[in-house]
């Protein structure tokens, strides 16, 4: 075992001493040494043997450190390499070395906020040094003065530090110790440093979302009521026209604690309390959509109603109230022409679930009128009509194609032919397929050719598929899948003819032979394996492929062809 270790280590050492260095060699060496370290640790634990523990493990750890240092010095830009070094130092509790690693890494990568945050958190949580963490955050903010995440984590760190000091002070007071020697700052205990960070942050970063992120952090600490109040007041003053502000204020009503009841609270009483809270939320939302009648504001209101409706409850009265409220809000947003497109689909699904077919048809029609160029909206409306077995499906498809751009119409064509297969005669469906081929957009016509061929085989068998293929084989553009599907259909027949396969391969290679080496190889395989194949043709096919293919495709083809010939012989 020791000889094998020495031999392996020597081989790895040799690789990293060469003139031309490769990062993978260093990674392999590091991983080998780490695995060795883990193995020694497990064996010591199993047999309870600790002889020369510090001497042996220390030398391996130092060797790994040296390898990491050389690797990160050579490939400075590789962040993952630095992070691997950090992880190793953390696992083996090398705090002094890790501090140096963070310093070196941040000197090379000061443009990555996440690395600054990682280093500061380690200083705060592992080394218990709030001063070092604060210093790192301040340095980071000089490089990234408008980074929200840095401010959020710095804000959180100061509050955590304040909370820690408050707990320490409380424990000392309970122990009746003299606090004079500890020098606790009242400003820090009240979270004033966090307040300073907040005030500085909102000068640099605007928007209600950032305000709310700091408020949510402050709410995690029970001594920040004054700070929370300041953030909330600032939010309402400076961002009164932001839907997120109104959304937050409305949802706050859910968090208000109900007055204690003298009687034991029944399930009915609790449901009634929840209903009252939701009513208060909706009162705020009603004020919001009056003051700020915009699509994002209505989206917040509708989203809230959907969330409450989807919450489980044993109270049928509460569930019915939520349903009525949601339908009402959706209708009001729709009538104001301010309901976002993505919410129409959820509304229509709900109406269908409630068997409100007529209302669903009306809403779907209104939605496509408002969002007439939207493929998704037309598709949703058509799916509603199909589900309701409406007589207007074909008429609606015709209307949709007048409104939607041809380049976006593939999903509608697909839906139309799929519906037609189940609802119409074969002749009508085939007429639809043929009509789709007239579209000048390649992405549409190419896909519809594939679907047409597949449909022909499913409904009319081999003869029908061959007829469709023959009618289309000069109708460009094509896809590889079109020819591959016809080849597959031919091979599924009991009387599979090699002459037909040759025709399909030749037509496919005429279109894609210069860019698809696998197609040539498949052709050669057929000649070699098919009962009617001519193995002598493989040489000619090989020669033609070499002439048509270019660059790396030639090398790839030659390698695979050689393996194919070896296997065949």
C-alpha positions in Angstrom: 0.0 0.0 0.0 2.7 2.6 0.9 4.6 1.8 -2.3 1.4 2.3 -4.4 0.8 5.6 -2.7 4.4 6.8 -3.4 4.2 5.6 -7.0 0.9 7.4 -7.6 2.1 10.6 -5.9 5.4 10.6 -7.8 3.5 10.2 -11.1 1.2 13.1 -10.2 4.2 15.2 -9.0 6.0 14.6 -12.3 3.1 16.0 -14.3 3.0 19.3 -12.4 6.8 19.8 -12.8 6.7 19.8 -16.6 7.3 22.9 -18.6 3.8 22.8 -20.1 1.4 22.9 -17.2 -2.2 21.7 -17.3 -4.9 22.7 -14.8 -6.4 19.2 -14.8 -3.1 17.7 -13.6 -3.2 20.0 -10.5 -6.9 19.2 -9.9 -6.1 15.4 -10.1 -3.2 15.7 -7.7 -5.2 17.8 -5.2 -8.1 15.4 -5.4 -5.8 12.4 -4.9 -4.3 14.0 -1.8 -7.7 14.9 -0.4 -8.9 11.3 -0.9 -5.8 10.1 0.8 -6.4 12.4 3.7 -10.0 11.2 4.1 -8.9 7.6 3.9 -6.3 8.1 6.7 -9.0 9.9 8.8 -11.5 7.0 8.4 -8.9 4.3 9.2 -7.7 6.2 12.3 -11.4 6.5 13.4 -12.1 2.8 12.8 -9.1 1.4 14.7 -8.6 4.2 17.2 -5.0 4.8 16.2 -3.6 8.3 16.6 0.2 7.7 16.4 2.0 10.6 14.6 -1.4 12.1 13.7 -0.3 15.7 13.5 2.9 14.9 11.7 1.3 12.8 8.9 -1.9 14.8 8.4 -0.1 18.1 8.7 2.4 17.2 5.9 -0.5 16.2 3.5 -2.5 19.3 4.3 0.5 21.5 3.7 1.1 19.8 0.4 -2.5 20.4 -0.7 -2.2 24.0 0.4 0.9 24.4 -1.8 -0.8 22.8 -4.8 -3.8 25.1 -4.4 -1.5 28.1 -4.1 0.4 27.2 -7.3 -2.8 26.4 -9.2 -4.6 29.6 -8.2 -1.4 31.6 -9.0 -1.3 30.1 -12.5 -5.0 30.2 -13.3 -6.1 33.3 -11.4 -9.3 33.8 -13.3 -10.8 30.3 -12.4 -13.2 31.2 -9.6 -14.2 27.6 -9.1 -10.5 26.8 -8.2 -10.5 29.5 -5.6 -13.8 28.3 -4.2 -12.4 24.7 -3.9 -9.5 26.1 -1.9 -11.9 27.9 0.3 -14.0 24.8 0.9 -10.8 22.8 1.7 -9.7 25.3 4.3 -13.2 25.4 5.9 -13.4 21.6 6.1 -10.0 21.3 7.8 -10.6 24.4 10.0 -7.6 26.4 8.8 -8.8 29.8 9.7 -5.6 31.7 9.4 -4.9 30.3 5.9 -8.5 30.9 4.8 -8.2 34.5 5.7 -5.2 34.8 3.4 -7.1 32.9 0.6 -10.0 35.3 0.8 -7.7 38.3 0.6 -5.9 36.9 -2.4 -9.1 35.9 -4.1 -10.8 39.3 -3.6 -7.7 41.0 -4.9 -8.1 39.1 -8.2 -11.9 39.1 -8.3 -13.1 42.3 -6.8 -15.9 42.5 -9.4 -17.9 39.6 -7.9 -20.1 40.7 -5.0 -20.9 37.1 -4.0 -17.3 36.5 -3.1 -17.2 39.6 -0.8 -20.4 38.4 0.9 -19.0 34.9 1.4 -15.8 36.3 3.0 -17.7 38.8 5.2 -20.1 36.0 6.4 -17.2 33.8 7.3 -15.5 36.6 9.3 -18.8 37.2 11.1 -20.0 33.7 11.7 -16.8 31.7 12.0 -14.2 34.1 13.3 -16.8 36.1 15.2 -15.3 39.3 14.0 -17.9 41.9 13.2 -15.2 44.5 12.7 -13.5 42.4 9.9 -16.9 41.7 8.3 -17.8 45.4 8.4 -14.5 46.3 6.8 -15.0 43.8 4.0 -18.6 45.1 3.3 -17.3 48.7 3.2 -14.5 47.7 0.8 -17.0 45.8 -1.4 -19.4 48.8 -1.6 -16.5 50.9 -2.9 -16.3 48.5 -5.9 -20.1 48.0 -6.1 -21.9 51.1 -4.8 -25.2 50.1 -6.3 -25.4 46.4 -5.6 -28.6 45.6 -3.7 -27.4 42.2 -2.4 -24.4 43.8 -0.7 -26.5 46.3 1.1 -29.0 43.7 2.1 -26.3 41.4 3.6 -24.5 44.3 5.2 -27.8 45.5 6.8 -28.5 41.9 8.0 -25.0 41.6 9.5 -25.3 44.7 11.5 -28.6 43.6 12.9 -27.2 40.2 13.8 -24.3 41.9 15.5 -26.7 44.1 17.5 -28.8 41.1 18.4 -25.8 39.2 19.6 -24.6 42.0 21.8 -28.1 42.5 23.3 -28.2 38.8 24.2 -24.8 39.0 25.8 -25.7 42.0 27.8 -28.9 40.4 29.0 -27.1 37.3 30.1 -24.5 39.4 32.0 -27.2 41.4 33.7 -29.0 38.3 34.8 -25.7 37.0 36.2 -25.4 40.4 38.0 -22.0 41.0 36.5 -20.4 44.4 36.2 -20.9 45.7 32.6 -18.4 48.5 32.9 -15.6 46.5 31.4 -17.6 45.4 28.3 -18.4 48.9 26.9 -21.7 48.1 25.1 -22.7 50.9 22.8 -26.4 51.9 23.1 -26.4 53.0 19.4 -25.2 49.5 18.3 -27.7 47.8 20.6 -30.6 49.8 19.1 -29.5 48.9 15.6 -28.4 52.5 14.7 -25.6 51.2 12.4 -28.2 49.3 10.4 -30.3 52.5 10.2 -27.3 54.3 8.7 -26.8 51.5 6.2 -30.5 51.7 5.3 -30.4 55.5 4.7 -27.3 55.3 2.6 -28.7 52.4 0.6 -31.9 54.1 -0.5 -29.9 57.0 -1.8 -28.1 54.7 -4.1 -30.8 52.2 -5.0 -34.3 53.2 -5.8 -37.5 51.2 -6.0 -40.1 49.7 -3.6 -38.8 46.2 -4.1 -35.4 47.1 -2.5 -37.2 49.0 0.3 -39.3 45.9 1.0 -36.3 43.6 1.0 -34.7 45.6 3.8 -38.0 45.8 5.7 -38.4 42.0 5.5 -34.9 41.6 7.0 -35.6 44.1 9.8 -38.8 42.2 10.7 -36.7 39.2 11.6 -35.4 41.1 14.7 -37.7 42.0 17.5 -35.8 45.2 18.6 -36.2 47.0 15.2 -39.8 48.3 15.6 -38.6 52.0 15.2 -36.5 51.1 12.2 -39.4 49.2 10.6 -41.6 52.1 11.1 -39.1 54.5 9.4 -38.7 52.1 6.5 -42.5 51.7 6.1 -43.2 55.5 6.3 -40.4 56.2 3.7 -41.9 53.5 1.5 -45.4 55.0 1.6 -44.1 58.5 0.9 -41.6 57.8 -1.9 -43.2 54.8 -3.6 -46.9 55.5 -3.3 -47.3 54.9 -7.0 -45.6 51.5 -7.0 -48.0 48.4 -7.0 -45.6 46.6 -4.6 -46.1 49.2 -1.9 -49.9 48.8 -2.1 -49.6 45.0 -2.3 -47.4 45.0 0.9 -49.8 47.3 2.8 -52.8 45.2 1.8 -51.2 41.9 2.9 -50.2 43.4 6.2 -53.8 43.2 7.2 -53.4 39.4 7.3 -50.7 39.7 9.9 -52.6 41.8 12.3 -53.3 39.9 15.5 -57.0 39.5 16.3 -58.3 40.6 19.7 -58.3 37.8 22.2 -61.7 36.2 22.7 -63.2 35.4 26.1 -64.7 32.2 24.7 -62.9 29.2 23.3 -62.3 29.9 19.5 -64.2 27.4 17.4 -63.4 26.6 13.8 -66.3 28.8 12.7 -64.9 31.7 14.7 -61.4 31.3 13.2 -62.9 31.2 9.7 -64.8 34.3 10.4 -61.7 36.1 11.6 -59.8 35.1 8.5 -62.7 36.3 6.4 -62.6 39.7 8.1 -58.8 40.0 7.6 -59.2 39.2 3.9 -62.0 41.8 3.7 -59.6 44.4 5.1 -57.0 43.4 2.6 -59.4 43.8 -0.2 -60.5 47.2 1.1 -56.8 48.3 0.7 -56.6 46.7 -2.8 -59.8 48.5 -3.8 -58.3 51.8 -2.7 -55.1 50.8 -4.6 -56.8 50.1 -8.0 -58.7 53.4 -7.6 -55.6 55.4 -6.9 -53.4 53.5 -9.3 -55.5 52.0 -12.1 -52.7 50.1 -13.9 -52.3 46.5 -15.2 -49.5 45.7 -12.6 -51.8 46.9 -9.8 -54.7 44.8 -10.9 -52.3 41.8 -11.3 -51.3 42.2 -7.6 -55.0 42.2 -6.6 -56.0 39.2 -8.7 -52.9 37.3 -7.6 -53.8 37.9 -4.0 -57.4 36.6 -4.6 -56.1 33.5 -6.4 -53.7 32.7 -3.6 -56.5 33.0 -1.0 -58.9 30.9 -3.1 -56.2 28.1 -3.5 -55.6 28.0 0.3 -57.2 25.0 1.9 -60.1 25.6 4.4 -62.7 23.4 6.0 -65.2 26.3 6.0 -67.5 26.1 3.0 -68.7 29.6 3.6 -65.2 31.0 3.5 -64.3 29.1 0.3 -67.5 30.4 -1.3 -66.7 33.9 -0.3 -63.2 33.6 -1.7 -64.6 32.3 -5.0 -67.2 35.1 -5.3 -64.5 37.7 -4.5 -62.1 36.3 -7.1 -64.7 36.1 -9.9 -65.7 39.7 -9.1 -62.2 41.0 -9.1 -61.3 39.2 -12.4 -64.5 40.7 -14.0 -63.7 44.2 -12.8 -60.1 44.0 -14.0 -61.4 42.7 -17.4 -64.0 45.4 -17.7 -61.3 48.0 -17.0 -59.2 46.4 -19.8 -56.4 46.0 -17.3 -56.3 42.3 -16.7 -52.9 40.9 -17.8 -52.9 38.3 -20.6 -51.4 35.5 -18.5 -54.3 35.7 -16.0 -56.9 35.1 -18.6 -55.9 31.5 -18.9 -56.3 30.9 -15.2 -59.7 32.7 -15.3 -60.9 30.5 -18.2 -59.8 27.3 -16.5 -61.7 28.3 -13.4 -64.9 29.1 -15.4 -64.7 25.7 -17.1 -64.2 24.0 -13.7 -67.4 25.8 -12.5 -69.3 24.7 -15.7 -69.8 28.4 -16.6 -69.5 27.6 -20.3 -71.2 30.6 -21.7 -69.2 33.0 -19.6 -66.0 31.2 -20.6 -66.8 31.6 -24.3 -67.5 35.3 -23.8 -64.3 35.9 -21.8 -62.2 34.0 -24.3 -63.6 36.0 -27.2 -63.0 39.3 -25.4 -59.5 38.2 -24.6 -58.6 37.5 -28.2 -60.1 40.8 -29.2 -57.9 42.7 -26.7 -54.7 40.6 -27.4 -55.4 39.9 -31.1 -51.8 39.3 -32.2 -51.1 36.8 -29.3 -50.8 33.2 -30.4 -51.1 32.0 -26.8 -54.4 33.9 -26.3 -55.9 32.4 -29.5 -54.7 29.0 -28.6 -56.3 29.3 -25.2 -59.6 30.4 -26.7 -59.6 27.6 -29.2 -58.8 25.0 -26.5 -61.9 26.3 -24.6 -64.1 26.0 -27.7 -62.8 22.5 -28.4 -63.4 21.4 -24.8 -66.9 22.7 -25.0 -67.5 21.0 -28.4 -68.5 24.3 -29.9 -69.7 24.6 -33.5 -67.5 27.6 -34.0 -64.0 26.0 -33.8 -63.2 26.1 -37.5 -64.5 29.6 -37.8 -62.3 30.7 -34.9 -59.3 29.1 -36.4 -59.8 31.1 -39.6 -60.2 34.3 -37.6 -57.0 33.5 -35.6 -54.9 33.1 -38.8 -56.0 36.5 -39.9 -54.7 38.1 -36.7 -51.6 36.1 -36.0 -48.3 36.5 -37.9 -47.4 33.5 -40.1 -44.0 33.1 -38.3 -45.9 32.5 -35.0 -48.6 30.2 -36.3 -47.1 26.7 -36.0 -48.8 25.9 -32.7 -52.2 26.9 -34.2 -51.7 24.7 -37.2 -50.7 21.8 -35.0 -53.8 22.3 -32.8 -56.0 22.7 -35.9 -54.9 19.4 -37.5 -55.0 17.5 -34.2 -58.6 18.7 -33.6 -59.5 18.0 -37.2 -58.2 14.4 -37.0 -60.8 13.7 -34.3 -63.7 15.9 -35.5 -63.6 15.9 -39.4 -63.3 13.5 -42.3 -59.9 12.4 -43.5 -60.4 14.4 -46.7 -60.9 17.6 -44.6 -57.8 16.9 -42.5 -55.7 16.3 -45.5 -56.9 19.5 -47.1 -55.7 21.3 -43.9 -52.3 19.7 -44.1 -51.9 20.7 -47.7 -53.0 24.2 -46.9 -50.4 24.4 -44.1 -47.7 23.6 -46.6 -48.4 26.8 -48.5 -47.1 28.9 -45.6 -43.8 30.5 -46.7 -42.3 30.4 -43.2 -39.8 27.5 -43.2 -40.2 26.6 -39.5 -44.0 26.1 -40.1 -43.9 24.3 -43.5 -41.0 22.0 -42.5 -42.7 20.8 -39.3 -46.1 20.4 -41.0 -44.5 18.2 -43.7 -43.3 15.9 -40.9 -46.7 15.8 -39.3 -48.4 15.2 -42.7 -46.2 12.2 -43.5 -46.8 10.8 -40.0 -50.5 11.3 -40.3 -50.6 9.7 -43.7 -48.9 6.5 -42.4 -51.1 6.3 -39.3 -54.4 6.7 -41.2 -53.6 5.2 -44.7 -50.6 2.9 -44.2 -47.5 2.5 -46.3 -49.1 3.3 -49.6 -50.5 6.6 -48.4 -47.3 7.6 -46.8 -45.3 6.8 -50.0 -47.8 8.8 -52.0 -47.4 11.8 -49.7 -43.6 11.5 -49.7 -43.6 11.4 -53.5 -45.8 14.5 -53.7 -43.5 16.4 -51.3 -40.0 15.3 -52.1 -39.3 18.2 -54.4 -41.2 20.7 -52.2 -38.4 22.4 -50.2 -37.5 23.2 -47.5 -37.1 19.9 -45.7 -35.9 18.6 -42.4 -33.7 15.5 -41.7 -36.6 14.1 -39.7 -38.8 14.1 -42.8 -36.5 11.7 -44.6 -35.6 9.7 -41.5 -39.3 9.1 -40.9 -39.8 7.8 -44.4 -36.7 5.6 -44.1 -38.1 4.2 -40.8 -41.5 3.6 -42.4 -39.9 1.7 -45.2 -37.9 -0.4 -42.7 -41.0 -1.3 -40.8 -42.5 -3.1 -43.9 -42.1 -6.9 -44.3 -41.0 -6.4 -47.9 -38.6 -3.6 -47.2 -36.9 -2.7 -50.5 -33.3 -1.5 -50.6 -34.0 0.4 -53.8 -36.5 2.5 -51.9 -34.1 3.1 -49.1 -31.4 4.2 -51.5 -33.8 6.7 -53.0 -34.7 8.1 -49.6 -31.0 8.3 -48.5 -30.0 9.9 -51.8 -32.6 12.6 -51.5 -31.7 13.2 -47.9 -28.0 13.5 -48.7 -28.7 15.9 -51.5 -30.2 18.2 -48.9 -28.0 17.5 -45.8 -25.0 15.5 -47.0 -22.5 18.3 -46.5 -23.4 18.8 -42.8 -24.4 15.3 -41.5 -21.7 12.6 -41.3 -24.1 10.3 -39.5 -26.4 10.2 -42.5 -23.6 8.9 -44.7 -22.7 6.2 -42.1 -26.4 5.1 -41.8 -26.5 4.7 -45.6 -23.3 2.6 -45.5 -24.7 0.5 -42.7 -27.9 -0.2 -44.7 -25.8 -1.4 -47.7 -23.8 -3.7 -45.5 -26.6 -5.1 -43.4 -29.7 -5.2 -45.7 -30.4 -8.5 -47.5 -30.7 -6.6 -50.8 -27.7 -4.4 -50.0 -24.5 -4.2 -52.0 -21.5 -4.1 -49.7 -19.3 -3.0 -52.6 -21.3 0.2 -52.8 -20.0 1.3 -49.4 -16.6 2.3 -50.9 -18.3 4.6 -53.4 -20.5 6.2 -50.6 -17.4 6.7 -48.5 -15.6 8.5 -51.4 -18.7 10.8 -52.0 -18.9 11.6 -48.3 -15.2 12.6 -48.2 -15.8 15.0 -51.0 -18.9 16.6 -49.5 -18.1 16.8 -45.8 -15.9 19.5 -44.5 -13.5 20.2 -41.5 -14.1 18.3 -38.3 -16.9 16.3 -39.9 -14.4 14.6 -42.2 -12.3 13.4 -39.2 -15.4 12.3 -37.3 -16.7 10.4 -40.3 -13.3 8.7 -41.0 -13.0 7.5 -37.3 -16.6 6.1 -37.3 -16.2 4.6 -40.8 -13.0 2.8 -39.7 -14.7 1.3 -36.6 -17.7 0.3 -38.8 -15.4 -1.5 -41.3 -13.5 -3.2 -38.5 -16.7 -4.5 -36.9 -18.1 -5.6 -40.2 -15.0 -7.6 -41.1 
